[in-house]
Amino acid sequence: MKYRLAFLTAFGLALLVGCRTRTPEPAVQSVLQGRLTVRPEIDSIPDYRDFEVLVYRQVAGAPDTLGLAITDSTGYFTMTIRAPAAGLYPLRISRRGVALASTVLVVADGDSATLRATFPLEGRRLLVRSRENAAWLAYQNAITQHNQDLLRQLQTAPDSAALARIVERTLVLLQSVEQTYPNTLGAQWAAAEAVRLLTGWNDSLALARFDRLSPDNPRYLEAVRAVRQAIARWKGQQAAADWLRAVRQRLQDPALQVAVQAELIQAYMDSLQDEAARAALDELARMTTDSTWLRWAKRMRYELDHLRPGMEAPFFVVTTTAGRTLTLDDLRGSYVLLEFFWPEDPTYLNELAYRNALAETYRTLPLNVLALSVQPDTTVNEAFFERFVQAGQAVILPGGLQNPLAVRYNVSALPVRWLIDPDGRILGRFEGAGALARLQQMLVRLAARARESSPS
């Protein structure tokens, strides 16, 4: 408990002192208002001023304020949130330097939301009420149910018919989100998730659903990747590359064209066509002068030179939270999963149970899991470890993403996982939507191979 209190105090102060107070050229605005109070048995004086309600985003590792309000004596607050784009943003509530609660807020143009809470919450979660936030909650509930169904299936014998039924049930839930909350962020996420779920189960239907997906969908590029991978399985890598070029050609937005070109590069890399990937990188450099994409291209060239399947994995020496020093050589003879994560990332938290089940299921492969937190703040990590179960051994990387190990493994998006074979060579990288499912497929193949080679 002392770690959590230290974390809340330190993090709350860092947000309120360190946040920049202006976000340039906001594209969307929404309103959040509500009332925050304290239970009378905790404080009999009904003075509820000085609750701070903060909505922010991370920019280059630093918090950037999108909206800030302070309650009056009745606990009432109101704020206008100005964000660069519609999306999900962290919301924190603190009082007198101590952070009390957090959640995720959907910010969409014109949305008006309310938040009421009485502290201490005693295990209850914050609930933001608005049409946009209701849609997001419905979407999240559908995904949570899907993950729980997958987890139960993972713990029993594999059954393709049962998996198909899980997909069918989830598709019905996602369609309900789209129909109940049209034109919301939750509906857009549901539409893209339906495309991803269909791939590998009904690829032709996935392609048809993708063709109805608007390029304005915030998960459009995730859907592009899912369909590209489906076409590669269905018709081959060349057909997938041709499809990506056709998608790029019909897009009107130059930024999206560059993003699809990046997906073409990734397609070549996934299929081990490294020279084609290098040529596509040259083409991307001719398409844009955007520094973000040029930095991405530089990272991809680094990966082509140093991090391809079959190459020797970069050496590492780490110290676990238990005080144990580990090197890559110490782990020779077992498979190693290097997992880079951010302890407050909603994506990582949502998939944690599934990830733990994989770690436990394939522990006897043998598989060693090293979970490397790129949040350098020790108190934030201690609060995470106190609250959540995380299979494997944990490491806190000093310096976060700037740590030499994170740099050597080319870490940018999170979470990302590298699988290393018993000889210390790279087997693959697993990142983005569906990464754990792809990891599970590889682990299934490795386990089958181990059984075939073991003496009867």
Sequence and secondary structure as in RCSB ss.txt:
>XXXX:A:sequence
MKYRLAFLTAFGLALLVGCRTRTPEPAVQSVLQGRLTVRPEIDSIPDYRDFEVLVYRQVAGAPDTLGLAITDSTG
YFTMTIRAPAAGLYPLRISRRGVALASTVLVVADGDSATLRATFPLEGRRLLVRSRENAAWLAYQNAITQHNQDL
LRQLQTAPDSAALARIVERTLVLLQSVEQTYPNTLGAQWAAAEAVRLLTGWNDSLALARFDRLSPDNPRYLEAVR
AVRQAIARWKGQQAAADWLRAVRQRLQDPALQVAVQAELIQAYMDSLQDEAARAALDELARMTTDSTWLRWAKRM
RYELDHLRPGMEAPFFVVTTTAGRTLTLDDLRGSYVLLEFFWPEDPTYLNELAYRNALAETYRTLPLNVLALSVQ
PDTTVNEAFFERFVQAGQAVILPGGLQNPLAVRYNVSALPVRWLIDPDGRILGRFEGAGALARLQQMLVRLAARA
RESSPS
>XXXX:A:secstr
 HHHHHHHHHHHHHHHHH BS  SS  EEEEEEEEEEE TTT  S   TTEEEEEEEEETTEEEEEEEEE  TTS
EEEEEEEESSSEEEEEEEEETTEEEEEEEEEE TT EEEEEEEES TT    EESHHHHHHHHHHHHHHHHHHHH
HHHHTS   HHHHHHHHHHHHHHHHHHHHHSTTSHHHHHHHHHHHHHHTTT HHHHHHHHHTS TTSTTHHHHHH
HHHHHHHHHH HHHHHHHHHHHHHH   HHHHHHHHHHHHHHHHHTT HHHHHHHHHHHHHH   HHHHHHHHHH
HHHHHH  TTSB    EEEBTTS EEETGGGTTSEEEEEEE TT HHHHHHHHHHHHHHHHTTTTTEEEEEEE  
  HHHHHHHHHH    SEEEE TTGGGSHHHHHTT  SSSEEEEE TTSBEEEEEESTTHHHHHHHHHHHHHHHH
HHHS  
